[in-house]
């Protein structure tokens, strides 16, 4: 029986230390401003540098490079491994389709090799949480097929919830109309966002950040969670995120596996000072 490996893309915001320890390959994605420089691979910005620039100019996202994806997966196949590739939502990025295309091509080149590409229908740490789950299942002795079946089933009970502080980034990225953004900012509207059918949508809108944080905790308190899979997420507000996760723990008993920095590609739409967490409902 062939061994298999787990792969993912950078928008899944998996803990880098965990990925390195477990040998989880990460497909890079890219972004640029208006200066012609492509960031995300050899050239990178720190979150602080990114959000300082984002306050003045718009960032544009780019998906995975097909040749780079092909090379990463082919190397694993040559070493005798099958592949489970866990990808951020196909509704938000074309990278899922890129990886799927390269996977199908490689399976023709390497008869008998298996590659399954999981469309998580999620983004950021919710997808990263599924990467962690996949590795746990592998280490528990689950076969390739068993792992795929469990992931495809359990992803439907996962989500990420986050509170954003700046509506203008949603307006700039075309996710919100200028009029709605202006009215929302004037009224101090703080939306709680989550995923439905692979797309980012508002769960509710609250007047003020304090009210939004309180309301989100009330939403989570009503869910029956799998305490093994709970992950924090933030954009340049780690101290506030830690305080918020402590309150979430009091309600749910869940301790975060890690706290992810939301990828800069997603950060371009939500801006700095976003906080939240990913959850997985108990079966």
N, C-alpha and C positions, 0 to 999 in steps of 0.2 A: 504494500500500500504506500502510495506517495505521500510524503509530508506536505503540509501547506503552510503558507505564510499570510499574514495580515498586512494590507496596505491601506493607505488613506490619502486624502488631499488636505492641503494646508488650511482650507476653510473649515475643516472639522475641529480645529483648535485642540488637538490632542496634546497632552502634557509632553513637552519635548524630552524630558528626562525619561519618562515612561517609554516613549517611542524608541529612544536610543537603547535603553536597557533591553527591550524585547525584540529589537531588530525590525521594527515596523517602518517600512519605507513610506515617505511622504511625498506626494506629487506636488511640486510648487505651482502656485498661481501668481499672477502678476498685476501690477497697477502702475499708473503713470499720472503725472500732472501735465502741464502744457509745455514742459521744457524738453520733451523728447527722450528723457531718461526712463528706461524700463526698470522698475524695482520688483524685488520679490525672489531673486535667485542669488547671484553673486553680489548684487548691489541691494542693500536693504536700508530702510529707515527704522529708527527706534520708534515706538509708539509716541513718545514725547515729540520727536522731530516731525512725525507724520501729522499729528493733530495741530501742531503750530502752523504747518503749511496749510492744512485743511481749513483753518479759520480764515484764510485769505484767498484760497483758490480751490477749485473743484478737482477731485481725484476720479480717475476712470479705471475700472477694473478690466482685467483680461483673464481668460481661462488657462487651463493647462496646455503646455506645449506637446503636441502629439508625438514628436520624435523623442522627447524626454520621457514621456510615459511609456512609449514602446521599449526604450532602452532599459528602464527600471524593471519592467515586467519580464522582458526577455532574459535578463540576467538571472532572475529567480527561476524561470523555467529551465534554463541551461543547468542550473544546480539541482534540478530534479524536484522542484517545489510546485505545487498547485497554488492558486492565489484567490483570496477573498479580498476584493477591493471595496472599501466602504467610503462612499462619496456623499458630499453635501448635495442638497436638493437639486434635482434636474430642472425644477421650476425657477430656480434663482441663478443657475449657472449652466453654461454649456459643457462644463468639464466632465459631467457624468457621461454625456454622449461621446465625448472624445475618448474617454477611457473604455467605454463599451465597444466602440469601433476598433480600437487597437487590440482589445482583448479578443474579439472575434477573429481578427486577422492573425493573431498569434496562435490561436487554437487551431487554425488551418495549417499554420507552419509547423506546429508541434502536435501531431496527432496523439491523442490520449491525455494531453494536458487539460486541466480544468481551471477556468477562471470564472468566478461569479462576481458581478459588479452589483453592489447593493446601493440602490437609490434610497437614502435614509428619509427623504422628504423633509429633512430638517437641515439646520445649519449650525455652525459654531459648536459649542460644547455639548449640545444634544447629540450631534453626530459623533463627536469625540467620545462621548460616553458609550456609544455602541461599539466603537473601536476597542475600548477597554473591555466591554462585555465579550466581544469576539475573542480577545486574547485569553480572558478567563475561561471561556468555553474550550478553547484549544488546550489549555493547560490542564483542564479537567478531563481531557481524553476524548472530547467529542470529535467525531469524524467531520470531514469537510461538509458532507451533506447535512449532518445533524446541526452543525454550526450555522449553516445557511438558513435552514428551516427555522431555527430559533430566532435568529436576527430578523428575518423577514416578518415574523410574527410579533416580536416584542417591540420593534420600531414603532408600531402603531400605538403603543402605550407610552411613548416618550414625547417630550416636548421641551422647549426652552422658553422661559418667560423673562422679559427684560423691560425695564423702565428707562425711557430715554428723556433727556433733559433739554434737547435742542431740536425743535421742529424744523428749523431752517435747513438742516442737512437732508431731511426727507424731501423738502421742497426742491432743493438743488438737484437731488438725484431723480426727480420726477415721480417720487412715491406719494407726494402730497401736493395739492394745488396751492399756489401762492396765496389765494384768499383764505383757504382753510388754515394755512400755516400762520398767516398774520393774525387771524382771529384767535387761533389756539394760543399763540404766544401772548397776546394781549390778556387772555383769560387765564394764563398760567396753566394751560392744559398739559398734563403729563400722561401720554398714552402708555398702556401696558401692552406690549406686543407679544405674539406667539405665532405658531405655525398651524396652518390648516391646509391640507392637501398640497403640502410643499411650498406654500407661499406665506410670506410674512403678512399678518393681518392684525388689526387692533383687537385685543380681547375686551378692553374697556378704556375709557378716558376719565381721568380724575383731575380735580382742581387742586393742583399743588403736588409736589414730590412726596411730602409726608403722607398725604392721603393715598397716593398711589402705592407706596410701600406697605401701608397698612392693609389696603384692599388686596394686594397680591398675596400677602401672608394668609388672609382669610380664604382666598381661593385654594391655596395649597393645603391648608388645614383640612379641607373637605375631601381631599383625595387620599386613597390608600396607596402609599408609596412603597417601592422596593428600596429599603434603606441602603442597599449595597451600591446603588447607582444614583448619585446626587452630585452635581458639579456646579461650582460657582463660575460666574462670568462677569467681566467688567471692562470698561475702557477708561483707563487712567484715573481710577478712584478706588484703589485697593483698600484703603483704610475704611471707607464707608461700606464697601462690600463685605469686609470681615465682620463688621458690626451687624450687618443685615443677615449674614449667614448664621451668626450666633442666635439671632431671634428665630430664624427658620428652624434651627436645631431644637430649640425649646419646644416648638410646635410639633415637629415631625420625628425628632430623634435621629435624623439623618446627618451624617458627618460627610462633608464633601471629599470626594476622591482627590480633587485638586481644584484650584481656581485658575480658570483660563483667561488669558488676554484675548479678547475678541479680535479676530483677524482684521487687519487693516482694510481689507477689501469690504468687509461688512461694516467696519468702523466708519468708512466713508459715507455711509447712509445714516448711521445712528449718532455719530459724533462722540466726543468725550463725555465722561460722567454718566455713562449707561451702566446700570447694575442689574443683576438677575441671576438665574440659575436654571439648570436643566434637571428634569425629574424623569423617573421611569416608574410607571404605575405597576403595582404588584399584579401578578396574574391571578 
